C-alpha cells in the first residue's frame, strides 16, 4: 500500500514525512519479496527505525508548538510503535532474515501507519484548521 491523499494530515512537514515512510516500507516489502540480500533488508529496517524516531520527534515538537491537546496520547502511541519496531528488528536478527518476519514487519508497519494517521494524526490537522 502506498500513501494516498486520503491520508493527508494537511500539514506539509508531516505529510511529506509520511510519504517517505510509506515509500521506504514498500521498498522493504519489495526487497523481501524479491529475495534481495539480507543485508539490504537489514539496512532498510535500520532506516525505518531511525526515520521513525526522527519523524516522531518532529511531529511531537510541532504538536507542542501548537499546544495540541492530545499530545500525551500521541506520544504514548509513538513510544508503543518504537517498542514494536525494536521487537521486529530483534525478530529479524534472530530469524536470520526470514521472509516471514520481513512480510510481517511490513504489514505491521503499513497497518500501524494507516491506522495511526487516519485516527490520530489527521486530528492534528483538524485542530490546526479549527484554530484559525
C-alpha positions as MATLAB code, in Angstrom:
seq = 'XXXXXXXXXXXXXXXXXXXXXXXXXXXXXXXXXXXXXXXXXXXXXXXXXXXXXXXXXXXXXXXXXXXXXXXXXXXXXXXXXXXXXXXXXXXXXXXXXXXXXXXXXXXXXXXXXXXXXXXXXXXXXXXXXXXX';
ca = [
       0.000    0.000    0.000;
       1.265    3.445   -0.798;
       0.465    6.816    0.665;
      -2.571    8.442   -0.896;
      -4.271   11.834   -0.490;
      -6.889   10.406    1.886;
      -4.025   10.055    4.410;
      -3.122   13.743    4.208;
      -2.986   15.483    7.560;
      -2.871   18.876    5.864;
       0.487   19.835    7.369;
       3.245   19.722    4.743;
       6.094   18.602    7.017;
       4.080   15.718    8.438;
       2.594   14.682    5.082;
       5.996   14.653    3.363;
       7.483   12.514    6.116;
       4.525   10.116    5.958;
       5.015    9.766    2.183;
       8.687    8.910    2.697;
       7.762    6.389    5.380;
       5.291    4.598    3.104;
       7.805    4.564    0.260;
      10.511    3.004    2.435;
       8.124    0.472    3.947;
       7.061   -0.529    0.440;
      10.728   -0.859   -0.577;
      11.280   -3.130    2.418;
       8.369   -5.327    1.359;
       9.598   -5.449   -2.241;
      13.130   -6.350   -1.171;
      11.862   -9.249    0.915;
       9.527  -10.440   -1.816;
      12.333  -10.357   -4.393;
      14.677  -12.258   -2.078;
      17.210   -9.444   -2.096;
      20.247   -9.595    0.102;
      19.554   -9.977    3.782;
      21.900   -7.059    4.456;
      19.802   -4.716    2.323;
      16.677   -5.617    4.251;
      18.591   -5.079    7.495;
      19.622   -1.621    6.277;
      16.004   -0.819    5.393;
      14.830   -1.864    8.848;
      17.520    0.298   10.377;
      16.483    3.243    8.212;
      12.828    2.807    9.182;
      13.802    2.734   12.845;
      15.897    5.915   12.673;
      13.428    7.704   10.369;
      10.544    6.788   12.651;
      12.348    8.299   15.637;
      13.115   11.481   13.672;
       9.550   11.754   12.394;
       8.058   11.250   15.845;
      10.408   13.861   17.328;
       9.467   16.345   14.595;
       5.760   15.614   14.982;
       5.924   15.913   18.774;
       7.847   19.196   18.533;
       5.192   20.507   16.147;
       2.350   19.408   18.443;
       3.993   21.199   21.364;
       4.405   24.356   19.278;
       0.652   24.494   18.623;
      -0.318   23.375   22.159;
      -2.016   20.299   20.763;
      -4.332   18.928   23.488;
      -3.845   15.231   22.625;
      -0.037   15.428   22.743;
       0.315   12.900   25.588;
      -1.876   10.333   23.814;
       0.168   10.746   20.622;
       3.459   10.430   22.499;
       2.303    7.169   24.120;
       1.274    5.780   20.709;
       4.666    6.758   19.299;
       6.512    5.065   22.168;
       4.457    1.909   21.679;
       5.302    1.813   17.972;
       9.030    2.298   18.668;
       8.837   -0.719   21.006;
       7.148   -2.765   18.271;
       9.844   -1.758   15.769;
      12.578   -2.786   18.204;
      10.884   -6.186   18.599;
      10.660   -6.597   14.826;
      14.344   -5.839   14.482;
      15.143   -8.441   17.158;
      12.892  -10.990   15.419;
      14.572  -10.255   12.091;
      18.058  -10.624   13.579;
      17.242  -13.822   15.467;
      15.498  -15.420   12.472;
      18.453  -14.839   10.178;
      16.403  -12.562    7.957;
      13.340  -14.733    7.481;
      10.968  -13.671    4.695;
       8.061  -14.323    7.049;
       9.470  -11.805    9.523;
      10.030   -9.250    6.739;
       6.482   -9.629    5.396;
       5.059   -9.480    8.913;
       7.115   -6.381    9.643;
       5.877   -4.671    6.525;
       2.253   -5.490    7.286;
       2.607   -4.248   10.853;
       4.272   -1.002    9.744;
       1.737   -0.263    6.997;
      -1.258   -1.209    9.173;
       0.006    0.871   12.074;
       0.827    3.843    9.866;
      -2.524    3.766    8.107;
      -4.472    3.451   11.359;
      -2.351    5.969   13.266;
      -2.502    8.566   10.509;
      -6.240    8.073    9.917;
      -7.268    8.015   13.567;
      -4.730   10.236   15.330;
      -2.541   12.341   13.042;
      -5.432   13.696   10.981;
      -6.767   15.211   14.197;
      -3.646   17.402   14.369;
      -4.583   18.919   11.005;
      -8.187   19.306   12.130;
      -7.011   21.108   15.279;
      -4.858   23.489   13.242;
      -7.694   24.286   10.801;
     -10.192   24.805   13.647;
      -7.761   27.105   15.471;
      -7.531   29.528   12.554;
];
